[in-house]
């Protein structure tokens, strides 16, 4: 499988490809710096209309529960 193996893989692709602002460090880094509870809430709100695109991965709930961060995942 050639998919992302780590959150930092997603950050690298998004900063180099679609133009996610480099100063934010990528979407996973930005999520670590933001409030995961709020991000999860917004994703769930959007998922009501487009679940395939916006439904949050169960990892969000786990990180919120444990106080974890994407940056420590390797």
mmCIF file of the N, C-alpha and C atoms, coordinates in Angstrom:
data_MODEL
# 
_entry.id   MODEL 
# 
loop_
_atom_site.group_PDB 
_atom_site.id 
_atom_site.type_symbol 
_atom_site.label_atom_id 
_atom_site.label_alt_id 
_atom_site.label_comp_id 
_atom_site.label_asym_id 
_atom_site.label_entity_id 
_atom_site.label_seq_id 
_atom_site.pdbx_PDB_ins_code 
_atom_site.Cartn_x 
_atom_site.Cartn_y 
_atom_site.Cartn_z 
_atom_site.occupancy 
_atom_site.B_iso_or_equiv 
_atom_site.pdbx_formal_charge 
_atom_site.auth_seq_id 
_atom_site.auth_comp_id 
_atom_site.auth_asym_id 
_atom_site.auth_atom_id 
_atom_site.pdbx_PDB_model_num 
ATOM 1   N N  . UNK A 1 1  ? 0.836   -1.184 0.000  1.00 0.00 ? 1  UNK A N  1 
ATOM 2   C CA . UNK A 1 1  ? 0.000   0.000  0.000  1.00 0.00 ? 1  UNK A CA 1 
ATOM 3   C C  . UNK A 1 1  ? 0.876   1.240  0.000  1.00 0.00 ? 1  UNK A C  1 
ATOM 4   N N  . UNK A 1 2  ? 0.570   2.168  -0.864 1.00 0.00 ? 2  UNK A N  1 
ATOM 5   C CA . UNK A 1 2  ? 1.379   3.384  -0.988 1.00 0.00 ? 2  UNK A CA 1 
ATOM 6   C C  . UNK A 1 2  ? 0.750   4.572  -0.273 1.00 0.00 ? 2  UNK A C  1 
ATOM 7   N N  . UNK A 1 3  ? -0.212  4.324  0.615  1.00 0.00 ? 3  UNK A N  1 
ATOM 8   C CA . UNK A 1 3  ? -0.881  5.391  1.332  1.00 0.00 ? 3  UNK A CA 1 
ATOM 9   C C  . UNK A 1 3  ? 0.002   6.006  2.398  1.00 0.00 ? 3  UNK A C  1 
ATOM 10  N N  . UNK A 1 4  ? -0.522  7.024  3.040  1.00 0.00 ? 4  UNK A N  1 
ATOM 11  C CA . UNK A 1 4  ? 0.199   7.699  4.114  1.00 0.00 ? 4  UNK A CA 1 
ATOM 12  C C  . UNK A 1 4  ? 0.436   6.740  5.269  1.00 0.00 ? 4  UNK A C  1 
ATOM 13  N N  . UNK A 1 5  ? 1.644   6.700  5.745  1.00 0.00 ? 5  UNK A N  1 
ATOM 14  C CA . UNK A 1 5  ? 1.998   5.842  6.868  1.00 0.00 ? 5  UNK A CA 1 
ATOM 15  C C  . UNK A 1 5  ? 2.011   6.603  8.188  1.00 0.00 ? 5  UNK A C  1 
ATOM 16  N N  . UNK A 1 6  ? 2.207   7.929  8.118  1.00 0.00 ? 6  UNK A N  1 
ATOM 17  C CA . UNK A 1 6  ? 2.280   8.779  9.308  1.00 0.00 ? 6  UNK A CA 1 
ATOM 18  C C  . UNK A 1 6  ? 1.566   10.094 9.026  1.00 0.00 ? 6  UNK A C  1 
ATOM 19  N N  . UNK A 1 7  ? 1.105   10.773 10.074 1.00 0.00 ? 7  UNK A N  1 
ATOM 20  C CA . UNK A 1 7  ? 0.490   12.089 9.865  1.00 0.00 ? 7  UNK A CA 1 
ATOM 21  C C  . UNK A 1 7  ? 1.427   13.057 9.134  1.00 0.00 ? 7  UNK A C  1 
ATOM 22  N N  . UNK A 1 8  ? 2.723   12.947 9.374  1.00 0.00 ? 8  UNK A N  1 
ATOM 23  C CA . UNK A 1 8  ? 3.662   13.861 8.711  1.00 0.00 ? 8  UNK A CA 1 
ATOM 24  C C  . UNK A 1 8  ? 3.692   13.628 7.197  1.00 0.00 ? 8  UNK A C  1 
ATOM 25  N N  . UNK A 1 9  ? 3.353   12.420 6.731  1.00 0.00 ? 9  UNK A N  1 
ATOM 26  C CA . UNK A 1 9  ? 3.255   12.166 5.290  1.00 0.00 ? 9  UNK A CA 1 
ATOM 27  C C  . UNK A 1 9  ? 2.154   13.021 4.681  1.00 0.00 ? 9  UNK A C  1 
ATOM 28  N N  . UNK A 1 10 ? 1.037   13.136 5.381  1.00 0.00 ? 10 UNK A N  1 
ATOM 29  C CA . UNK A 1 10 ? -0.077  13.955 4.906  1.00 0.00 ? 10 UNK A CA 1 
ATOM 30  C C  . UNK A 1 10 ? 0.342   15.421 4.862  1.00 0.00 ? 10 UNK A C  1 
ATOM 31  N N  . UNK A 1 11 ? 1.030   15.879 5.910  1.00 0.00 ? 11 UNK A N  1 
ATOM 32  C CA . UNK A 1 11 ? 1.488   17.269 5.944  1.00 0.00 ? 11 UNK A CA 1 
ATOM 33  C C  . UNK A 1 11 ? 2.400   17.571 4.760  1.00 0.00 ? 11 UNK A C  1 
ATOM 34  N N  . UNK A 1 12 ? 3.349   16.684 4.483  1.00 0.00 ? 12 UNK A N  1 
ATOM 35  C CA . UNK A 1 12 ? 4.295   16.918 3.384  1.00 0.00 ? 12 UNK A CA 1 
ATOM 36  C C  . UNK A 1 12 ? 3.577   17.015 2.043  1.00 0.00 ? 12 UNK A C  1 
ATOM 37  N N  . UNK A 1 13 ? 2.635   16.144 1.808  1.00 0.00 ? 13 UNK A N  1 
ATOM 38  C CA . UNK A 1 13 ? 1.895   16.165 0.547  1.00 0.00 ? 13 UNK A CA 1 
ATOM 39  C C  . UNK A 1 13 ? 1.054   17.430 0.427  1.00 0.00 ? 13 UNK A C  1 
ATOM 40  N N  . UNK A 1 14 ? 0.375   17.803 1.492  1.00 0.00 ? 14 UNK A N  1 
ATOM 41  C CA . UNK A 1 14 ? -0.519  18.961 1.436  1.00 0.00 ? 14 UNK A CA 1 
ATOM 42  C C  . UNK A 1 14 ? 0.244   20.280 1.296  1.00 0.00 ? 14 UNK A C  1 
ATOM 43  N N  . UNK A 1 15 ? 1.405   20.385 1.883  1.00 0.00 ? 15 UNK A N  1 
ATOM 44  C CA . UNK A 1 15 ? 2.198   21.613 1.774  1.00 0.00 ? 15 UNK A CA 1 
ATOM 45  C C  . UNK A 1 15 ? 2.834   21.701 0.391  1.00 0.00 ? 15 UNK A C  1 
ATOM 46  N N  . UNK A 1 16 ? 3.319   20.577 -0.132 1.00 0.00 ? 16 UNK A N  1 
ATOM 47  C CA . UNK A 1 16 ? 3.984   20.591 -1.434 1.00 0.00 ? 16 UNK A CA 1 
ATOM 48  C C  . UNK A 1 16 ? 3.015   20.527 -2.608 1.00 0.00 ? 16 UNK A C  1 
ATOM 49  N N  . UNK A 1 17 ? 1.835   19.964 -2.393 1.00 0.00 ? 17 UNK A N  1 
ATOM 50  C CA . UNK A 1 17 ? 0.891   19.768 -3.494 1.00 0.00 ? 17 UNK A CA 1 
ATOM 51  C C  . UNK A 1 17 ? -0.157  20.855 -3.599 1.00 0.00 ? 17 UNK A C  1 
ATOM 52  N N  . UNK A 1 18 ? -1.313  20.672 -2.920 1.00 0.00 ? 18 UNK A N  1 
ATOM 53  C CA . UNK A 1 18 ? -2.444  21.583 -3.094 1.00 0.00 ? 18 UNK A CA 1 
ATOM 54  C C  . UNK A 1 18 ? -2.268  22.985 -2.527 1.00 0.00 ? 18 UNK A C  1 
ATOM 55  N N  . UNK A 1 19 ? -1.156  23.250 -1.887 1.00 0.00 ? 19 UNK A N  1 
ATOM 56  C CA . UNK A 1 19 ? -0.913  24.611 -1.433 1.00 0.00 ? 19 UNK A CA 1 
ATOM 57  C C  . UNK A 1 19 ? -1.390  24.931 -0.034 1.00 0.00 ? 19 UNK A C  1 
ATOM 58  N N  . UNK A 1 20 ? -1.468  23.928 0.841  1.00 0.00 ? 20 UNK A N  1 
ATOM 59  C CA . UNK A 1 20 ? -1.772  24.234 2.233  1.00 0.00 ? 20 UNK A CA 1 
ATOM 60  C C  . UNK A 1 20 ? -0.688  25.193 2.711  1.00 0.00 ? 20 UNK A C  1 
ATOM 61  N N  . UNK A 1 21 ? -1.041  26.256 3.422  1.00 0.00 ? 21 UNK A N  1 
ATOM 62  C CA . UNK A 1 21 ? -0.040  27.250 3.816  1.00 0.00 ? 21 UNK A CA 1 
ATOM 63  C C  . UNK A 1 21 ? 1.157   26.626 4.544  1.00 0.00 ? 21 UNK A C  1 
ATOM 64  N N  . UNK A 1 22 ? 2.325   26.792 3.963  1.00 0.00 ? 22 UNK A N  1 
ATOM 65  C CA . UNK A 1 22 ? 3.551   26.202 4.509  1.00 0.00 ? 22 UNK A CA 1 
ATOM 66  C C  . UNK A 1 22 ? 3.778   26.622 5.966  1.00 0.00 ? 22 UNK A C  1 
ATOM 67  N N  . UNK A 1 23 ? 3.431   27.868 6.283  1.00 0.00 ? 23 UNK A N  1 
ATOM 68  C CA . UNK A 1 23 ? 3.666   28.359 7.637  1.00 0.00 ? 23 UNK A CA 1 
ATOM 69  C C  . UNK A 1 23 ? 2.801   27.638 8.664  1.00 0.00 ? 23 UNK A C  1 
ATOM 70  N N  . UNK A 1 24 ? 1.739   26.954 8.230  1.00 0.00 ? 24 UNK A N  1 
ATOM 71  C CA . UNK A 1 24 ? 0.918   26.173 9.158  1.00 0.00 ? 24 UNK A CA 1 
ATOM 72  C C  . UNK A 1 24 ? 1.494   24.777 9.381  1.00 0.00 ? 24 UNK A C  1 
ATOM 73  N N  . UNK A 1 25 ? 2.423   24.372 8.542  1.00 0.00 ? 25 UNK A N  1 
ATOM 74  C CA . UNK A 1 25 ? 3.090   23.086 8.726  1.00 0.00 ? 25 UNK A CA 1 
ATOM 75  C C  . UNK A 1 25 ? 2.311   21.889 8.239  1.00 0.00 ? 25 UNK A C  1 
ATOM 76  N N  . UNK A 1 26 ? 1.212   22.070 7.597  1.00 0.00 ? 26 UNK A N  1 
ATOM 77  C CA . UNK A 1 26 ? 0.385   20.979 7.118  1.00 0.00 ? 26 UNK A CA 1 
ATOM 78  C C  . UNK A 1 26 ? -0.842  20.800 7.996  1.00 0.00 ? 26 UNK A C  1 
ATOM 79  N N  . UNK A 1 27 ? -1.866  20.126 7.486  1.00 0.00 ? 27 UNK A N  1 
ATOM 80  C CA . UNK A 1 27 ? -3.124  20.027 8.225  1.00 0.00 ? 27 UNK A CA 1 
ATOM 81  C C  . UNK A 1 27 ? -3.028  19.225 9.521  1.00 0.00 ? 27 UNK A C  1 
ATOM 82  N N  . UNK A 1 28 ? -2.190  18.227 9.582  1.00 0.00 ? 28 UNK A N  1 
ATOM 83  C CA . UNK A 1 28 ? -2.085  17.432 10.803 1.00 0.00 ? 28 UNK A CA 1 
ATOM 84  C C  . UNK A 1 28 ? -1.350  18.219 11.889 1.00 0.00 ? 28 UNK A C  1 
ATOM 85  N N  . UNK A 1 29 ? -0.324  18.966 11.485 1.00 0.00 ? 29 UNK A N  1 
ATOM 86  C CA . UNK A 1 29 ? 0.387   19.823 12.432 1.00 0.00 ? 29 UNK A CA 1 
ATOM 87  C C  . UNK A 1 29 ? -0.549  20.924 12.939 1.00 0.00 ? 29 UNK A C  1 
ATOM 88  N N  . UNK A 1 30 ? -1.317  21.504 12.017 1.00 0.00 ? 30 UNK A N  1 
ATOM 89  C CA . UNK A 1 30 ? -2.267  22.546 12.409 1.00 0.00 ? 30 UNK A CA 1 
ATOM 90  C C  . UNK A 1 30 ? -3.306  21.978 13.380 1.00 0.00 ? 30 UNK A C  1 
ATOM 91  N N  . UNK A 1 31 ? -3.750  20.749 13.146 1.00 0.00 ? 31 UNK A N  1 
ATOM 92  C CA . UNK A 1 31 ? -4.719  20.114 14.051 1.00 0.00 ? 31 UNK A CA 1 
ATOM 93  C C  . UNK A 1 31 ? -4.116  19.927 15.445 1.00 0.00 ? 31 UNK A C  1 
ATOM 94  N N  . UNK A 1 32 ? -2.850  19.545 15.507 1.00 0.00 ? 32 UNK A N  1 
ATOM 95  C CA . UNK A 1 32 ? -2.185  19.392 16.808 1.00 0.00 ? 32 UNK A CA 1 
ATOM 96  C C  . UNK A 1 32 ? -2.158  20.712 17.576 1.00 0.00 ? 32 UNK A C  1 
ATOM 97  N N  . UNK A 1 33 ? -2.033  21.798 16.866 1.00 0.00 ? 33 UNK A N  1 
ATOM 98  C CA . UNK A 1 33 ? -1.947  23.108 17.516 1.00 0.00 ? 33 UNK A CA 1 
ATOM 99  C C  . UNK A 1 33 ? -3.313  23.679 17.851 1.00 0.00 ? 33 UNK A C  1 
ATOM 100 N N  . UNK A 1 34 ? -4.342  23.133 17.234 1.00 0.00 ? 34 UNK A N  1 
ATOM 101 C CA . UNK A 1 34 ? -5.708  23.623 17.450 1.00 0.00 ? 34 UNK A CA 1 
ATOM 102 C C  . UNK A 1 34 ? -6.404  22.774 18.521 1.00 0.00 ? 34 UNK A C  1 
ATOM 103 N N  . UNK A 1 35 ? -7.657  23.003 18.683 1.00 0.00 ? 35 UNK A N  1 
ATOM 104 C CA . UNK A 1 35 ? -8.480  22.260 19.629 1.00 0.00 ? 35 UNK A CA 1 
ATOM 105 C C  . UNK A 1 35 ? -9.123  21.078 18.900 1.00 0.00 ? 35 UNK A C  1 
ATOM 106 N N  . UNK A 1 36 ? -8.656  19.848 19.159 1.00 0.00 ? 36 UNK A N  1 
ATOM 107 C CA . UNK A 1 36 ? -9.178  18.678 18.466 1.00 0.00 ? 36 UNK A CA 1 
ATOM 108 C C  . UNK A 1 36 ? -10.669 18.475 18.715 1.00 0.00 ? 36 UNK A C  1 
ATOM 109 N N  . UNK A 1 37 ? -11.153 18.869 19.882 1.00 0.00 ? 37 UNK A N  1 
ATOM 110 C CA . UNK A 1 37 ? -12.581 18.748 20.163 1.00 0.00 ? 37 UNK A CA 1 
ATOM 111 C C  . UNK A 1 37 ? -13.372 19.628 19.189 1.00 0.00 ? 37 UNK A C  1 
ATOM 112 N N  . UNK A 1 38 ? -12.910 20.843 18.974 1.00 0.00 ? 38 UNK A N  1 
ATOM 113 C CA . UNK A 1 38 ? -13.588 21.758 18.052 1.00 0.00 ? 38 UNK A CA 1 
ATOM 114 C C  . UNK A 1 38 ? -13.500 21.251 16.616 1.00 0.00 ? 38 UNK A C  1 
ATOM 115 N N  . UNK A 1 39 ? -12.338 20.768 16.207 1.00 0.00 ? 39 UNK A N  1 
ATOM 116 C CA . UNK A 1 39 ? -12.188 20.232 14.853 1.00 0.00 ? 39 UNK A CA 1 
ATOM 117 C C  . UNK A 1 39 ? -13.130 19.055 14.651 1.00 0.00 ? 39 UNK A C  1 
ATOM 118 N N  . UNK A 1 40 ? -13.191 18.164 15.619 1.00 0.00 ? 40 UNK A N  1 
ATOM 119 C CA . UNK A 1 40 ? -14.069 16.997 15.545 1.00 0.00 ? 40 UNK A CA 1 
ATOM 120 C C  . UNK A 1 40 ? -15.532 17.437 15.411 1.00 0.00 ? 40 UNK A C  1 
ATOM 121 N N  . UNK A 1 41 ? -15.908 18.463 16.166 1.00 0.00 ? 41 UNK A N  1 
ATOM 122 C CA . UNK A 1 41 ? -17.279 18.989 16.124 1.00 0.00 ? 41 UNK A CA 1 
ATOM 123 C C  . UNK A 1 41 ? -17.612 19.519 14.730 1.00 0.00 ? 41 UNK A C  1 
ATOM 124 N N  . UNK A 1 42 ? -16.716 20.305 14.163 1.00 0.00 ? 42 UNK A N  1 
ATOM 125 C CA . UNK A 1 42 ? -16.945 20.877 12.841 1.00 0.00 ? 42 UNK A CA 1 
ATOM 126 C C  . UNK A 1 42 ? -17.010 19.776 11.777 1.00 0.00 ? 42 UNK A C  1 
ATOM 127 N N  . UNK A 1 43 ? -16.110 18.804 11.861 1.00 0.00 ? 43 UNK A N  1 
ATOM 128 C CA . UNK A 1 43 ? -16.143 17.704 10.901 1.00 0.00 ? 43 UNK A CA 1 
ATOM 129 C C  . UNK A 1 43 ? -17.470 16.955 10.978 1.00 0.00 ? 43 UNK A C  1 
ATOM 130 N N  . UNK A 1 44 ? -17.936 16.692 12.189 1.00 0.00 ? 44 UNK A N  1 
ATOM 131 C CA . UNK A 1 44 ? -19.218 15.998 12.345 1.00 0.00 ? 44 UNK A CA 1 
ATOM 132 C C  . UNK A 1 44 ? -20.378 16.816 11.782 1.00 0.00 ? 44 UNK A C  1 
ATOM 133 N N  . UNK A 1 45 ? -20.336 18.127 11.953 1.00 0.00 ? 45 UNK A N  1 
ATOM 134 C CA . UNK A 1 45 ? -21.388 18.984 11.389 1.00 0.00 ? 45 UNK A CA 1 
ATOM 135 C C  . UNK A 1 45 ? -21.415 18.887 9.872  1.00 0.00 ? 45 UNK A C  1 
ATOM 136 N N  . UNK A 1 46 ? -20.244 18.934 9.248  1.00 0.00 ? 46 UNK A N  1 
ATOM 137 C CA . UNK A 1 46 ? -20.159 18.833 7.787  1.00 0.00 ? 46 UNK A CA 1 
ATOM 138 C C  . UNK A 1 46 ? -20.478 17.417 7.309  1.00 0.00 ? 46 UNK A C  1 
ATOM 139 N N  . UNK A 1 47 ? -20.178 16.437 8.123  1.00 0.00 ? 47 UNK A N  1 
ATOM 140 C CA . UNK A 1 47 ? -20.430 15.042 7.748  1.00 0.00 ? 47 UNK A CA 1 
ATOM 141 C C  . UNK A 1 47 ? -21.914 14.754 7.582  1.00 0.00 ? 47 UNK A C  1 
ATOM 142 N N  . UNK A 1 48 ? -22.764 15.569 8.184  1.00 0.00 ? 48 UNK A N  1 
ATOM 143 C CA . UNK A 1 48 ? -24.202 15.383 8.015  1.00 0.00 ? 48 UNK A CA 1 
ATOM 144 C C  . UNK A 1 48 ? -24.587 15.498 6.538  1.00 0.00 ? 48 UNK A C  1 
ATOM 145 N N  . UNK A 1 49 ? -23.896 16.355 5.790  1.00 0.00 ? 49 UNK A N  1 
ATOM 146 C CA . UNK A 1 49 ? -24.181 16.545 4.366  1.00 0.00 ? 49 UNK A CA 1 
ATOM 147 C C  . UNK A 1 49 ? -23.292 15.702 3.456  1.00 0.00 ? 49 UNK A C  1 
ATOM 148 N N  . UNK A 1 50 ? -22.042 15.509 3.857  1.00 0.00 ? 50 UNK A N  1 
ATOM 149 C CA . UNK A 1 50 ? -21.078 14.784 3.017  1.00 0.00 ? 50 UNK A CA 1 
ATOM 150 C C  . UNK A 1 50 ? -20.232 13.846 3.875  1.00 0.00 ? 50 UNK A C  1 
ATOM 151 N N  . UNK A 1 51 ? -20.806 12.749 4.355  1.00 0.00 ? 51 UNK A N  1 
ATOM 152 C CA . UNK A 1 51 ? -20.076 11.875 5.268  1.00 0.00 ? 51 UNK A CA 1 
ATOM 153 C C  . UNK A 1 51 ? -18.809 11.258 4.671  1.00 0.00 ? 51 UNK A C  1 
ATOM 154 N N  . UNK A 1 52 ? -18.816 10.952 3.397  1.00 0.00 ? 52 UNK A N  1 
ATOM 155 C CA . UNK A 1 52 ? -17.639 10.335 2.783  1.00 0.00 ? 52 UNK A CA 1 
ATOM 156 C C  . UNK A 1 52 ? -16.426 11.256 2.830  1.00 0.00 ? 52 UNK A C  1 
ATOM 157 N N  . UNK A 1 53 ? -16.673 12.544 2.822  1.00 0.00 ? 53 UNK A N  1 
ATOM 158 C CA . UNK A 1 53 ? -15.582 13.520 2.824  1.00 0.00 ? 53 UNK A CA 1 
ATOM 159 C C  . UNK A 1 53 ? -15.227 14.021 4.219  1.00 0.00 ? 53 UNK A C  1 
ATOM 160 N N  . UNK A 1 54 ? -16.232 14.206 5.071  1.00 0.00 ? 54 UNK A N  1 
ATOM 161 C CA . UNK A 1 54 ? -16.008 14.898 6.328  1.00 0.00 ? 54 UNK A CA 1 
ATOM 162 C C  . UNK A 1 54 ? -16.089 14.052 7.596  1.00 0.00 ? 54 UNK A C  1 
ATOM 163 N N  . UNK A 1 55 ? -16.577 12.836 7.528  1.00 0.00 ? 55 UNK A N  1 
ATOM 164 C CA . UNK A 1 55 ? -16.689 12.038 8.750  1.00 0.00 ? 55 UNK A CA 1 
ATOM 165 C C  . UNK A 1 55 ? -15.302 11.879 9.375  1.00 0.00 ? 55 UNK A C  1 
ATOM 166 N N  . UNK A 1 56 ? -15.136 12.305 10.626 1.00 0.00 ? 56 UNK A N  1 
ATOM 167 C CA . UNK A 1 56 ? -13.812 12.219 11.244 1.00 0.00 ? 56 UNK A CA 1 
ATOM 168 C C  . UNK A 1 56 ? -13.407 10.773 11.475 1.00 0.00 ? 56 UNK A C  1 
ATOM 169 N N  . UNK A 1 57 ? -12.145 10.522 11.302 1.00 0.00 ? 57 UNK A N  1 
ATOM 170 C CA . UNK A 1 57 ? -11.599 9.196  11.574 1.00 0.00 ? 57 UNK A CA 1 
ATOM 171 C C  . UNK A 1 57 ? -11.724 8.926  13.068 1.00 0.00 ? 57 UNK A C  1 
ATOM 172 N N  . UNK A 1 58 ? -11.959 7.674  13.462 1.00 0.00 ? 58 UNK A N  1 
ATOM 173 C CA . UNK A 1 58 ? -12.042 7.341  14.888 1.00 0.00 ? 58 UNK A CA 1 
ATOM 174 C C  . UNK A 1 58 ? -10.788 7.753  15.680 1.00 0.00 ? 58 UNK A C  1 
ATOM 175 N N  . UNK A 1 59 ? -9.688  7.958  14.990 1.00 0.00 ? 59 UNK A N  1 
ATOM 176 C CA . UNK A 1 59 ? -8.466  8.387  15.663 1.00 0.00 ? 59 UNK A CA 1 
ATOM 177 C C  . UNK A 1 59 ? -8.671  9.720  16.381 1.00 0.00 ? 59 UNK A C  1 
ATOM 178 N N  . UNK A 1 60 ? -9.497  10.600 15.830 1.00 0.00 ? 60 UNK A N  1 
ATOM 179 C CA . UNK A 1 60 ? -9.770  11.869 16.505 1.00 0.00 ? 60 UNK A CA 1 
ATOM 180 C C  . UNK A 1 60 ? -10.324 11.622 17.903 1.00 0.00 ? 60 UNK A C  1 
ATOM 181 N N  . UNK A 1 61 ? -11.323 10.740 18.007 1.00 0.00 ? 61 UNK A N  1 
ATOM 182 C CA . UNK A 1 61 ? -11.927 10.441 19.314 1.00 0.00 ? 61 UNK A CA 1 
ATOM 183 C C  . UNK A 1 61 ? -10.885 9.862  20.266 1.00 0.00 ? 61 UNK A C  1 
ATOM 184 N N  . UNK A 1 62 ? -10.017 9.017  19.753 1.00 0.00 ? 62 UNK A N  1 
ATOM 185 C CA . UNK A 1 62 ? -8.977  8.416  20.601 1.00 0.00 ? 62 UNK A CA 1 
ATOM 186 C C  . UNK A 1 62 ? -7.998  9.481  21.098 1.00 0.00 ? 62 UNK A C  1 
ATOM 187 N N  . UNK A 1 63 ? -7.571  10.364 20.210 1.00 0.00 ? 63 UNK A N  1 
ATOM 188 C CA . UNK A 1 63 ? -6.643  11.427 20.612 1.00 0.00 ? 63 UNK A CA 1 
ATOM 189 C C  . UNK A 1 63 ? -7.283  12.370 21.617 1.00 0.00 ? 63 UNK A C  1 
ATOM 190 N N  . UNK A 1 64 ? -8.557  12.679 21.410 1.00 0.00 ? 64 UNK A N  1 
ATOM 191 C CA . UNK A 1 64 ? -9.263  13.541 22.360 1.00 0.00 ? 64 UNK A CA 1 
ATOM 192 C C  . UNK A 1 64 ? -9.344  12.858 23.723 1.00 0.00 ? 64 UNK A C  1 
ATOM 193 N N  . UNK A 1 65 ? -9.667  11.573 23.719 1.00 0.00 ? 65 UNK A N  1 
ATOM 194 C CA . UNK A 1 65 ? -9.811  10.806 24.956 1.00 0.00 ? 65 UNK A CA 1 
ATOM 195 C C  . UNK A 1 65 ? -8.491  10.709 25.733 1.00 0.00 ? 65 UNK A C  1 
ATOM 196 N N  . UNK A 1 66 ? -7.413  10.483 25.016 1.00 0.00 ? 66 UNK A N  1 
ATOM 197 C CA . UNK A 1 66 ? -6.117  10.256 25.678 1.00 0.00 ? 66 UNK A CA 1 
ATOM 198 C C  . UNK A 1 66 ? -5.260  11.509 25.788 1.00 0.00 ? 66 UNK A C  1 
ATOM 199 N N  . UNK A 1 67 ? -5.686  12.599 25.150 1.00 0.00 ? 67 UNK A N  1 
ATOM 200 C CA . UNK A 1 67 ? -4.850  13.803 25.142 1.00 0.00 ? 67 UNK A CA 1 
ATOM 201 C C  . UNK A 1 67 ? -3.667  13.662 24.201 1.00 0.00 ? 67 UNK A C  1 
ATOM 202 N N  . UNK A 1 68 ? -3.775  12.738 23.256 1.00 0.00 ? 68 UNK A N  1 
ATOM 203 C CA . UNK A 1 68 ? -2.675  12.478 22.315 1.00 0.00 ? 68 UNK A CA 1 
ATOM 204 C C  . UNK A 1 68 ? -2.559  13.540 21.252 1.00 0.00 ? 68 UNK A C  1 
ATOM 205 N N  . UNK A 1 69 ? -1.514  13.378 20.442 1.00 0.00 ? 69 UNK A N  1 
ATOM 206 C CA . UNK A 1 69 ? -1.226  14.319 19.368 1.00 0.00 ? 69 UNK A CA 1 
ATOM 207 C C  . UNK A 1 69 ? -0.791  13.537 18.153 1.00 0.00 ? 69 UNK A C  1 
ATOM 208 N N  . UNK A 1 70 ? -1.083  14.096 16.975 1.00 0.00 ? 70 UNK A N  1 
ATOM 209 C CA . UNK A 1 70 ? -0.653  13.468 15.736 1.00 0.00 ? 70 UNK A CA 1 
ATOM 210 C C  . UNK A 1 70 ? 0.862   13.430 15.623 1.00 0.00 ? 70 UNK A C  1 
ATOM 211 N N  . UNK A 1 71 ? 1.527   14.439 16.151 1.00 0.00 ? 71 UNK A N  1 
ATOM 212 C CA . UNK A 1 71 ? 2.982   14.567 15.969 1.00 0.00 ? 71 UNK A CA 1 
ATOM 213 C C  . UNK A 1 71 ? 3.783   13.445 16.620 1.00 0.00 ? 71 UNK A C  1 
ATOM 214 N N  . UNK A 1 72 ? 3.239   12.754 17.576 1.00 0.00 ? 72 UNK A N  1 
ATOM 215 C CA . UNK A 1 72 ? 3.988   11.678 18.217 1.00 0.00 ? 72 UNK A CA 1 
ATOM 216 C C  . UNK A 1 72 ? 3.782   10.334 17.533 1.00 0.00 ? 72 UNK A C  1 
ATOM 217 N N  . UNK A 1 73 ? 2.913   10.295 16.548 1.00 0.00 ? 73 UNK A N  1 
ATOM 218 C CA . UNK A 1 73 ? 2.663   9.044  15.832 1.00 0.00 ? 73 UNK A CA 1 
ATOM 219 C C  . UNK A 1 73 ? 3.772   8.832  14.805 1.00 0.00 ? 73 UNK A C  1 
ATOM 220 N N  . UNK A 1 74 ? 4.357   7.676  14.823 1.00 0.00 ? 74 UNK A N  1 
ATOM 221 C CA . UNK A 1 74 ? 5.421   7.373  13.846 1.00 0.00 ? 74 UNK A CA 1 
ATOM 222 C C  . UNK A 1 74 ? 5.117   6.129  13.074 1.00 0.00 ? 74 UNK A C  1 
# 
